[in-house]
Each structure stands twice: as C-alpha cells, then as structure tokens.
Amino acid sequence: MDRNMELIVYGVLVWLIPFLVSWPLYSPKGEPLYDLQVIRSILIVVGSLVGALLALRYFRDTEKDLAREGAILGISWFVINSVLDIIVLVYLLKGMDLSAWAGQTGIRYILVPS
C-alpha cells in the first residue's frame, strides 16, 4: 500500500474502531446506556490502543526522519479524526453542536499529534 494511503487508512481506522465500539454503549435515541464517564474512559483506552498499534505498524518500515514522519502522522490523524467527528457527530447524527463538540471532544484530539 502506498505510504500516503496507509497514513489515511490508518487515520480513518483510528477514528472508526472506537466509533464502532461506542455504538452498543448508546440507545437508539443516542442516550448513554452506562455512566458517561465510563463510556468516555472505554473509548479513550480503545482509541489509545488502536492508535498505538497502528502507529507501530506505520513506523515498522521507517528508517529515517522519525520526528518528521511522527509529526506528519500526528497532524494527519488529528485532522482526519476531527473532520470525521464533526461530519458524523455534529452534522449527520446531530448529537451535539459544534461548540459542544469542541469543548467535550475536540480538545482531547489535541493529544493525537503528541
């Protein structure tokens, strides 16, 4: 797979897998079935594990410019995750407005590039 395509596919997977894990944790009306803090903790752990595993896989063939590649990966995944979240959670599912997303979720995505 082309390196750029791999970066994009892995970035989408970093977003998609926690999203799919979250699906059964909410009712069809979008109400949490469990304590919201527990759900958030589960999703942070799942997202971290998926991100770490995919980053390891992405870097397996990287031999030089690790800092540059890491910055590109982090910024790319930050943008991919933010855009997908805004499209799905704010506009398609209408689960929250943009300012609520930025304060509750978007701010956590600042950790992705690190």
Backbone as a printed PyTorch tensor [residue, N CA C, xyz], in Angstrom:
tensor([[[  0.8600,  -1.1770,   0.0000],
         [  0.0000,   0.0000,   0.0000],
         [  0.9020,   1.2340,   0.0000]],

        [[  0.5350,   2.2300,  -0.7630],
         [  1.2450,   3.4950,  -0.8230],
         [  1.3050,   4.1190,   0.5790]],

        [[  2.4100,   4.7380,   0.9040],
         [  2.6360,   5.3160,   2.2430],
         [  1.5680,   6.3500,   2.6050]],

        [[  1.1920,   7.2110,   1.6800],
         [  0.1630,   8.2190,   1.9580],
         [ -1.1980,   7.5750,   2.1790]],

        [[ -1.5050,   6.5600,   1.3830],
         [ -2.7780,   5.8620,   1.5420],
         [ -2.8050,   5.1370,   2.8900]],

        [[ -1.6850,   4.5540,   3.2680],
         [ -1.5850,   3.8700,   4.5510],
         [ -1.8410,   4.8560,   5.6940]],

        [[ -1.2690,   6.0380,   5.5920],
         [ -1.4720,   7.0810,   6.5970],
         [ -2.9500,   7.4350,   6.7240]],

        [[ -3.6330,   7.5770,   5.6010],
         [ -5.0530,   7.9380,   5.6000],
         [ -5.9130,   6.7910,   6.1060]],

        [[ -5.6790,   5.5850,   5.6040],
         [ -6.4820,   4.4280,   6.0320],
         [ -6.3260,   4.1980,   7.5310]],

        [[ -5.0990,   4.2440,   8.0240],
         [ -4.8820,   4.0560,   9.4620],
         [ -5.5400,   5.1820,  10.2590]],

        [[ -5.4850,   6.4030,   9.7430],
         [ -6.1390,   7.5240,  10.4190],
         [ -7.6460,   7.3300,  10.5120]],

        [[ -8.2370,   6.8300,   9.4430],
         [ -9.6850,   6.5450,   9.4680],
         [ -9.9800,   5.4210,  10.4610]],

        [[ -9.1430,   4.3890,  10.4840],
         [ -9.3440,   3.2810,  11.4250],
         [ -9.2130,   3.7270,  12.8780]],

        [[ -8.3010,   4.6620,  13.1380],
         [ -8.1370,   5.1900,  14.4940],
         [ -9.4320,   5.8570,  14.9540]],

        [[-10.1680,   6.4260,  14.0330],
         [-11.4580,   7.0310,  14.3640],
         [-12.5740,   5.9850,  14.3420]],

        [[-12.5940,   5.1400,  13.3290],
         [-13.7120,   4.2290,  13.0980],
         [-13.8440,   3.1510,  14.1740]],

        [[-12.7540,   2.5630,  14.5920],
         [-12.8360,   1.4590,  15.5590],
         [-13.4410,   1.9220,  16.8930]],

        [[-12.9720,   3.0170,  17.5060],
         [-13.6520,   3.4710,  18.7310],
         [-15.1130,   3.8670,  18.4790]],

        [[-15.3940,   4.4280,  17.3060],
         [-16.7800,   4.7840,  16.9830],
         [-17.6630,   3.5360,  16.9670]],

        [[-17.1790,   2.4660,  16.3460],
         [-17.9500,   1.2140,  16.3040],
         [-18.0750,   0.5940,  17.6890]],

        [[-17.0400,   0.7030,  18.5000],
         [-17.1080,   0.1990,  19.8780],
         [-18.1430,   0.9870,  20.6740]],

        [[-18.2780,   2.2670,  20.4000],
         [-19.2190,   3.1050,  21.1470],
         [-20.6710,   2.8290,  20.8030]],

        [[-20.9140,   2.3250,  19.6050],
         [-22.2890,   2.1440,  19.1200],
         [-23.1780,   1.3680,  20.0950]],

        [[-22.7560,   0.1850,  20.6010],
         [-23.6300,  -0.5540,  21.5170],
         [-23.7100,   0.0470,  22.9260]],

        [[-22.9540,   1.0900,  23.1920],
         [-22.9730,   1.7140,  24.5090],
         [-24.0440,   2.8000,  24.6140]],

        [[-24.7350,   3.0570,  23.5090],
         [-25.7780,   4.0810,  23.4680],
         [-27.0850,   3.4720,  22.9780]],

        [[-28.1930,   4.0310,  23.4460],
         [-29.5080,   3.5810,  22.9870],
         [-29.7470,   4.0900,  21.5700]],

        [[-30.7670,   3.5540,  20.8850],
         [-31.0880,   4.0630,  19.5460],
         [-31.4080,   5.5590,  19.5210]],

        [[-31.8220,   6.1030,  20.6610],
         [-32.1150,   7.5360,  20.7480],
         [-30.8640,   8.3600,  21.0550]],

        [[-29.7320,   7.6850,  21.2060],
         [-28.4860,   8.3890,  21.4750],
         [-28.1910,   8.6210,  22.9440]],

        [[-28.9830,   8.0310,  23.8070],
         [-28.7590,   8.1780,  25.2430],
         [-27.7450,   7.1440,  25.7090]],

        [[-26.8130,   7.5300,  26.5830],
         [-25.8410,   6.5530,  27.0820],
         [-26.5250,   5.4690,  27.9140]],

        [[-26.1370,   4.2280,  27.6960],
         [-26.7030,   3.1110,  28.4480],
         [-25.9640,   2.8830,  29.7600]],

        [[-24.8020,   3.4850,  29.8920],
         [-23.9730,   3.3520,  31.0810],
         [-23.5270,   4.7370,  31.5030]],

        [[-22.8360,   4.8120,  32.6160],
         [-22.3110,   6.0850,  33.0850],
         [-21.4400,   6.7080,  31.9900]],

        [[-21.6520,   7.9730,  31.7000],
         [-20.9560,   8.6370,  30.6080],
         [-19.4380,   8.6540,  30.8120]],

        [[-18.9990,   8.7920,  32.0440],
         [-17.5560,   8.7840,  32.3130],
         [-16.9400,   7.4140,  32.0230]],

        [[-17.6970,   6.3510,  32.2940],
         [-17.2190,   5.0020,  31.9870],
         [-17.0950,   4.8320,  30.4690]],

        [[-18.1050,   5.2930,  29.7430],
         [-18.0730,   5.2070,  28.2760],
         [-16.8850,   5.9800,  27.7280]],

        [[-16.6850,   7.1930,  28.2040],
         [-15.5580,   8.0030,  27.7270],
         [-14.2300,   7.3200,  28.0310]],

        [[-14.1260,   6.7450,  29.2180],
         [-12.8840,   6.0500,  29.5850],
         [-12.6340,   4.8590,  28.6780]],

        [[-13.6780,   4.0940,  28.3970],
         [-13.5480,   2.9450,  27.4930],
         [-13.0640,   3.4120,  26.1280]],

        [[-13.6590,   4.4710,  25.6250],
         [-13.3050,   4.9470,  24.2890],
         [-11.9050,   5.5430,  24.2380]],

        [[-11.4710,   6.1780,  25.3100],
         [-10.1040,   6.7010,  25.3600],
         [ -9.1050,   5.5500,  25.3410]],

        [[ -9.3850,   4.4930,  26.1160],
         [ -8.4860,   3.3340,  26.1450],
         [ -8.4660,   2.6410,  24.7850]],

        [[ -9.6420,   2.4130,  24.2070],
         [ -9.7140,   1.7510,  22.8940],
         [ -8.9920,   2.5940,  21.8450]],

        [[ -9.2570,   3.8870,  21.8260],
         [ -8.6070,   4.7700,  20.8640],
         [ -7.0990,   4.8070,  21.0300]],

        [[ -6.6420,   4.8130,  22.2640],
         [ -5.2030,   4.8110,  22.5240],
         [ -4.5460,   3.5220,  22.0540]],

        [[ -5.1830,   2.3990,  22.3510],
         [ -4.6360,   1.1090,  21.9210],
         [ -4.5950,   0.9960,  20.4000]],

        [[ -5.6910,   1.3570,  19.7610],
         [ -5.7500,   1.2920,  18.2970],
         [ -4.7140,   2.2340,  17.6930]],

        [[ -4.6280,   3.4500,  18.2200],
         [ -3.6580,   4.4120,  17.7160],
         [ -2.2270,   3.9300,  17.8840]],

        [[ -1.9230,   3.3730,  19.0460],
         [ -0.5610,   2.8820,  19.2920],
         [ -0.2160,   1.7200,  18.3550]],

        [[ -1.1350,   0.7790,  18.2140],
         [ -0.8730,  -0.3760,  17.3470],
         [ -0.7070,   0.0370,  15.8880]],

        [[ -1.5660,   0.9360,  15.4240],
         [ -1.4540,   1.3700,  14.0320],
         [ -0.2280,   2.2520,  13.8110]],

        [[  0.1500,   3.0420,  14.8050],
         [  1.3690,   3.8430,  14.6800],
         [  2.5920,   2.9270,  14.6140]],

        [[  2.6160,   1.8900,  15.4370],
         [  3.7200,   0.9280,  15.3760],
         [  3.7970,   0.2780,  14.0040]],

        [[  2.6370,  -0.0900,  13.4890],
         [  2.5970,  -0.7170,  12.1630],
         [  3.0640,   0.2700,  11.0880]],

        [[  2.6340,   1.5140,  11.1940],
         [  3.0170,   2.5390,  10.2190],
         [  4.5310,   2.7680,  10.2350]],

        [[  5.1310,   2.7730,  11.4280],
         [  6.5530,   3.0630,  11.5640],
         [  7.4560,   1.8530,  11.3720]],

        [[  6.9030,   0.6840,  11.1540],
         [  7.7250,  -0.5310,  11.0590],
         [  8.7750,  -0.4630,   9.9500]],

        [[  8.4950,   0.2470,   8.8830],
         [  9.4350,   0.3450,   7.7670],
         [ 10.1390,   1.6990,   7.7020]],

        [[  9.9300,   2.5280,   8.6950],
         [ 10.5370,   3.8590,   8.6940],
         [ 11.9400,   3.7580,   9.2860]],

        [[ 12.9110,   4.1900,   8.5130],
         [ 14.3000,   4.0910,   8.9590],
         [ 14.9450,   5.4500,   9.2060]],

        [[ 14.3680,   6.5030,   8.6600],
         [ 14.9540,   7.8290,   8.8380],
         [ 13.8460,   8.8630,   8.9960]],

        [[ 14.2450,  10.0320,   9.4440],
         [ 13.3100,  11.1580,   9.6330],
         [ 12.1280,  10.7760,  10.5220]],

        [[ 12.3880,  10.0750,  11.6360],
         [ 11.3070,   9.6310,  12.5170],
         [ 10.5070,  10.8030,  13.0840]],

        [[ 11.1840,  11.8650,  13.4740],
         [ 10.4820,  13.0190,  14.0320],
         [  9.5640,  13.6440,  12.9880]],

        [[ 10.0600,  13.7820,  11.7770],
         [  9.2460,  14.3480,  10.6890],
         [  8.0460,  13.4580,  10.3950]],

        [[  8.2960,  12.1540,  10.2540],
         [  7.2060,  11.2020,   9.9910],
         [  6.1910,  11.1940,  11.1310]],

        [[  6.6830,  11.2900,  12.3700],
         [  5.7830,  11.3330,  13.5190],
         [  4.9110,  12.5730,  13.5190]],

        [[  5.4910,  13.7040,  13.1600],
         [  4.7170,  14.9490,  13.0830],
         [  3.6640,  14.8680,  11.9910]],

        [[  4.0400,  14.3200,  10.8500],
         [  3.0900,  14.1730,   9.7460],
         [  1.9480,  13.2490,  10.1630]],

        [[  2.2930,  12.1200,  10.7800],
         [  1.2660,  11.1770,  11.2270],
         [  0.3380,  11.8310,  12.2500]],

        [[  0.9040,  12.4760,  13.2560],
         [  0.0890,  13.0830,  14.3100],
         [ -0.8530,  14.1570,  13.8010]],

        [[ -0.3270,  15.0420,  12.9820],
         [ -1.1610,  16.1240,  12.4420],
         [ -2.2260,  15.5630,  11.5040]],

        [[ -1.8340,  14.5970,  10.6750],
         [ -2.7970,  13.9880,   9.7450],
         [ -3.9230,  13.2960,  10.4990]],

        [[ -3.5720,  12.5060,  11.4940],
         [ -4.6020,  11.7950,  12.2590],
         [ -5.4720,  12.7630,  13.0490]],

        [[ -4.8930,  13.8590,  13.5440],
         [ -5.6790,  14.8950,  14.2270],
         [ -6.7430,  15.4590,  13.2850]],

        [[ -6.3250,  15.8000,  12.0750],
         [ -7.2490,  16.3750,  11.0850],
         [ -8.3080,  15.3460,  10.6890]],

        [[ -7.8890,  14.1200,  10.3820],
         [ -8.8320,  13.0660,   9.9720],
         [ -9.8590,  12.8150,  11.0620]],

        [[ -9.4030,  12.6420,  12.3080],
         [-10.3190,  12.3690,  13.4080],
         [-11.2790,  13.5310,  13.6490]],

        [[-10.7670,  14.7480,  13.5970],
         [-11.6140,  15.9180,  13.8210],
         [-12.6700,  16.0530,  12.7270]],

        [[-12.2530,  15.9230,  11.4770],
         [-13.1940,  16.0670,  10.3580],
         [-14.2730,  14.9790,  10.4120]],

        [[-13.8710,  13.7290,  10.6240],
         [-14.8570,  12.6460,  10.6900],
         [-15.8160,  12.8410,  11.8560]],

        [[-15.2910,  13.2420,  13.0010],
         [-16.1530,  13.5020,  14.1600],
         [-17.1650,  14.6030,  13.8600]],

        [[-16.6890,  15.6890,  13.2930],
         [-17.5940,  16.8130,  13.0140],
         [-18.6560,  16.3990,  12.0010]],

        [[-18.2550,  15.7050,  10.9500],
         [-19.2220,  15.2680,   9.9400],
         [-20.2650,  14.3430,  10.5550]],

        [[-19.8130,  13.3350,  11.2870],
         [-20.7430,  12.3200,  11.7970],
         [-21.4920,  12.7950,  13.0390]],

        [[-20.7830,  13.2510,  14.0580],
         [-21.4320,  13.5750,  15.3320],
         [-22.1870,  14.8920,  15.3170]],

        [[-21.6660,  15.8770,  14.6120],
         [-22.3110,  17.2000,  14.6300],
         [-23.3600,  17.3110,  13.5280]],

        [[-23.0050,  16.8980,  12.3000],
         [-23.9130,  17.1380,  11.1890],
         [-24.8350,  15.9660,  10.8580]],

        [[-24.3300,  14.7530,  10.8300],
         [-25.1840,  13.6170,  10.4510],
         [-26.0690,  13.1350,  11.5990]],

        [[-25.4670,  12.8490,  12.7460],
         [-26.2410,  12.3420,  13.8820],
         [-26.8460,  13.4560,  14.7200]],

        [[-26.3520,  14.6730,  14.5250],
         [-26.8170,  15.8390,  15.2800],
         [-26.8050,  15.5650,  16.7880]],

        [[-25.7360,  14.8660,  17.2350],
         [-25.5910,  14.5200,  18.6430],
         [-25.1760,  15.6980,  19.5000]],

        [[-24.5430,  16.6870,  18.8870],
         [-24.1160,  17.8730,  19.6240],
         [-23.8300,  18.9830,  18.6350]],

        [[-23.8160,  20.2140,  19.1610],
         [-23.4650,  21.3080,  18.2640],
         [-21.9390,  21.4520,  18.2310]],

        [[-21.4570,  22.2560,  17.3180],
         [-20.0190,  22.3700,  17.0790],
         [-19.2700,  22.8750,  18.3160]],

        [[-19.8310,  23.8320,  19.0330],
         [-19.1320,  24.3520,  20.2200],
         [-19.0800,  23.2960,  21.3250]],

        [[-20.1410,  22.5040,  21.4920],
         [-20.1210,  21.4190,  22.4770],
         [-19.0950,  20.3610,  22.0780]],

        [[-19.0300,  20.0230,  20.7790],
         [-18.0340,  19.0640,  20.3080],
         [-16.6260,  19.5620,  20.6010]],

        [[-16.3750,  20.8400,  20.2970],
         [-15.0350,  21.4010,  20.5010],
         [-14.6320,  21.3380,  21.9720]],

        [[-15.5710,  21.6200,  22.8660],
         [-15.2610,  21.6220,  24.2970],
         [-15.1830,  20.2430,  24.9120]],

        [[-15.9810,  19.3080,  24.4310],
         [-16.0410,  17.9800,  25.0460],
         [-15.1310,  16.9630,  24.3790]],

        [[-15.0010,  17.0290,  23.0770],
         [-14.2610,  16.0010,  22.3380],
         [-13.0760,  16.5930,  21.5940]],

        [[-13.2990,  17.6360,  20.8750],
         [-12.2580,  18.2160,  20.0370],
         [-10.9920,  18.5580,  20.7910]],

        [[-11.1520,  19.0450,  22.0000],
         [ -9.9810,  19.4080,  22.7890],
         [ -9.1210,  18.1810,  23.1300]],

        [[ -9.7560,  17.0270,  23.2370],
         [ -9.0000,  15.7950,  23.5120],
         [ -8.1580,  15.3800,  22.3070]],

        [[ -8.5920,  15.7310,  21.1200],
         [ -7.8490,  15.3700,  19.9240],
         [ -6.5120,  16.1090,  19.8200]],

        [[ -6.3230,  17.1390,  20.6310],
         [ -5.0340,  17.8250,  20.6530],
         [ -3.9320,  16.8620,  21.0800]],

        [[ -4.2840,  15.8200,  21.8100],
         [ -3.2990,  14.8230,  22.2350],
         [ -2.8220,  13.9420,  21.0810]],

        [[ -3.5810,  13.8330,  20.0280],
         [ -3.2320,  12.9260,  18.9280],
         [ -1.8550,  13.2200,  18.3460]],

        [[ -1.5140,  14.4680,  18.0220],
         [ -0.1730,  14.6960,  17.4640],
         [  0.9700,  14.4080,  18.4300]],

        [[  0.6820,  14.3790,  19.6980],
         [  1.7720,  14.1280,  20.6480],
         [  2.0080,  12.6590,  20.7230]]])
